[in-house]
Amino acid sequence: MQFDIVTIFPAMIEQALAAGIVGRAIERGTLNVKVHDLRDFTTDRHRVVDDVPYGGGPGMVLKPDPLFRALDRIEGERGRPLTVVLTSPQGARFTHGDALRLSRADPLVLLCGRYEGVDERVRERVSEEISIGDYVLSGGELPALVILDAVARLLPGVVGDDRSVAEDSFSRGLLDFPQYTRPAEVTVRTPGSLDPADSSRRVPDVLLSGNHAEIRRWRKREAVTRTLERRPDLLAGADLDEEEQEILRELQDGRMAGSQKGKHHGRD
């Protein structure tokens, strides 16, 4: 898959792409990522990419012409229509579903916003705007890297074990179940406790049992429980199998019973 990233800080992108799963995929040729310095598409001696906003106000705005030239160049190089994503706090919040959809968009261009944003006319060349969260960053480089990473790992051959992508519980709307590795028992210093027994933490027995059916059931229950406790909003759109739906009903019934019991105690 072809990615093109347009930024005024190419080194910020290139350094991040030099390591990890994405970096190895680029080395193997599974991914092709080209970083474009927006200043290369200016025509003045000082390579200016921004200017003051019409109507006044603080900050600077990215000029339209360099961005237009960058998109024209990329489209000419790719020889086919582009999917252009602008990283912007005004965009829709990025989700796993968006990553899956964009993994089928080739070539994909990521425009990194900066300063007070881009000239409004640039949006006429943009397919969609994406935000990675409700907070303010210095620029769009980090969001572009987040989008690239989330999309890239869905592509065949990028992640070493494709099962880890296919079985990722979050892709179905669940948080992941707890993970453990060796040793089976560790000492965790508990603040304020003088009892050594309080410091012993052991891997759940079910994971050491070798009973794969029980392990699978335990993991499903833990994933549903964790999602219900931490991100119940995800459950509305979660793709749960029959067993997970049964687990969810059991947990919800247990919560409801506990709530009713608490009310009765309150009257006592």
N, C-alpha and C positions, 0 to 999 in steps of 0.2 A: 504494500500500500504506500502511496505517495503522500507525504505531509510537506507542506510549505508553511513556514512561520515567518511573519513579517514583524520586525521589532527595531527599536532604536538602540537596543542593548543586546546584540547578537551573542556576545561572550557569556552573558547570563544564561542563555538557552544552551549554548554549545557545551558549557561545562557540565550542566545537569544531564546532558544526553551522553556523556562520556562513560557513564557507569551504570551498573544495574542491569535489569532485564532488558530495558529498552536499548541501552548501549550495546549489549551483546547481540540483540536482534538487528541493529544497524550494521554491526560488523559482519554478520552473516549474510546481510542483504535481504533479510526478511522484511525489513522496513527501510524505506528511503525517506530521509528527513533532510530538507534543505532549509537553511536559515538565511533569510534575506535582511540585510541592513537597510532600513528605510532611507537612510541618508544617501545611499547609492542611487536613489531615484529622484534626487533633487537636481536643479539646474544652476543654482547660484554658487558662487565661490565659497560661501561659508556653510553650505550644505544644511540650510535651515529647514526644519520639518514642522515648525509650529509658529503660531502668530497669536496676537491678542484677539479676544472675541469681539465681534461687532456688538455694539450696544453697551460696551463696557463690562466691568466685572473683574474679579481676581483670576489669576491663573492664565494658562495658555491652552490653545486648541490645536490639535494636529491638523495640518493643512490637507486639503483634499487631493491636490495634484500628485504629490509623491505617492500616495496610496493608490491612486488610479493607475499611475505608471507601473507600480509594482504588480498590481493585479493583471494589467495588460501583458507584462513580461511573463508572468507565471502561466497565464492562459496560453500564450504563444508557445512556451516550452512544453506544456503538457499536451496541447493539441486537442483538448476536449473541455467541455464546460466544467467549471469549478464549483465546489461547495465551499462557501466562504463563511467562516464563523468569526464574529467580532466579540472579543472578551469585553464585557461591559457590565457595570452594576445595574443597568437598566434591563438586562436580559433575563430570560427565564432561568430558574435555578436548575443547575446541572444534576441529572439523575443517571442511574445505571441504564435506564431505558434510552436516554439520549446517547450514551456511549455505544450501546448496541446498534442504534440507528446510524450513528456516524461511522461505525466500523464498516458500513456498506457504502459509504460516500468516498469515492476515490476519483480524482485527488481531493484532498481536504486542505483548505488554507485557513490558518489561524492568524488573525490580525490582532496584535497586542495594543490595546488602548493605553494611553498615557495622559498625564496632566488633567485638564478638565474634560477630556474626551476627544472625540473626532468631529470634524465638520459634518453637520447633519446630512449633507449631500452624499457622503460616503456610504450611508446606509442603503442607498439605491443599488449598490453593488454587493451588498451583504445578504447572504441566505438566511442567517439567523444570528441573534445575539444571545450569549450565554453568560450567566453569572455563576460562580461557584459558592456563593453564600452571601448572607446579609451583613456584610462588613466592608470596610474600605481598605484597599491595598494601594501601594504606590504606583502600580501599573499592571498591565495584563500579562506579563511574562509568566508569573507563577500560575495563574489560571490556565494559560495555554499549555503549560507543562502538565498540569493536572488532567486536562482534557486529553492530551496526547497519550499519557500513561494509561488512563482508563480505557481509551479506545484501543490502543495498541495491544494490551494484554488479551483482548478478545479475538485477536487475529490468530489463525492457525500458525503454529510454529514459534510464536513469540515467547510464551511461557513454556518452560521445559516439559512440565507434566500437564497436558491438556485437561486431565481430570480435575486438577485443582481449580480450573476455570469453570468447567461444566458443573462441578459439585459445589461451587461457592454458594452458600446458603443465601447470601445477601442478594444474589442475582434473582432470587425468587421472592424477595421481600422480607427475609429474615436476617437477624443478626447471627453471627457465627456462634457455635457452641464453644465451651471452654476447651482449650488445648493444653496438653501436658507432655513432657518428655522426661528423660532420665536426669537425675535419680528418682526413684519412686517416692522417697521421703526426704524432705529438706527442713532445715530450721529457719524460721522466719522470725526475726526479732519483733516482738509485739510491744509498741510503746506503752509504758506504764505497767506492764505485767512482770511480776517476779516469779511466776510459776513456769518452769521449763516446759511443762506439758502444753502450755498455751502456744509454744513456739513451734511445735511439730506440725508439719503440713504434709499430708500423704495424698498421692494420686487416688482418685475414687476407685474402689475395688473393682467396679464393673469393667474399667478399662484394662485391668490386669487379668481379667477372668478368661480371656480367649473366646468368650461367647459372643460371636459377631452379631447375632440377632439382638441380644441384650444391649450391646454397645451401640448399635444403630438406633435402637429405641431410646436409649439414654441421651444420645446426641440430639435426636429430634426434640425430645422433651426440654433439654437445656436450651436449645436454640429458640424454641417457642416461648419458654419462660423468660429468657433474657430479653426477647423482643417485646413481650407484653409488659415487662417492667421498665424497660429503658426507651423503647420507641414504639409504643402502641399504635401510633399513626401509620406505621408501615403495614400493619396487619390488614387494613382495609383493602389494600391492593395486592396482598401476598398470594402467591400461587402455592397453596398448601395441598398436600395429598390427603387421603382419607385419614391416615393415621395421625397426621399433624393436626387436622381439623378436630379429631377426637381429643387429642391432648389439649388443644386450645379450649374446647368446651369444658373439659375437666378443670382446667385452671381457672376459667372464668366462673364456673359454678362454685369452686372452692373460695374464690374471692368474695362472691356474693354471699355465701353462707357465713364467711367470717365477718362481713360487713353487718349482716343481720344480727349476728351474735353480739357484736359490739354495741348495736343499738339497744338490745335487750339489757345488756349490762349497764348501759347509760341510764335506763329507767330505774334499775335497781338502786 
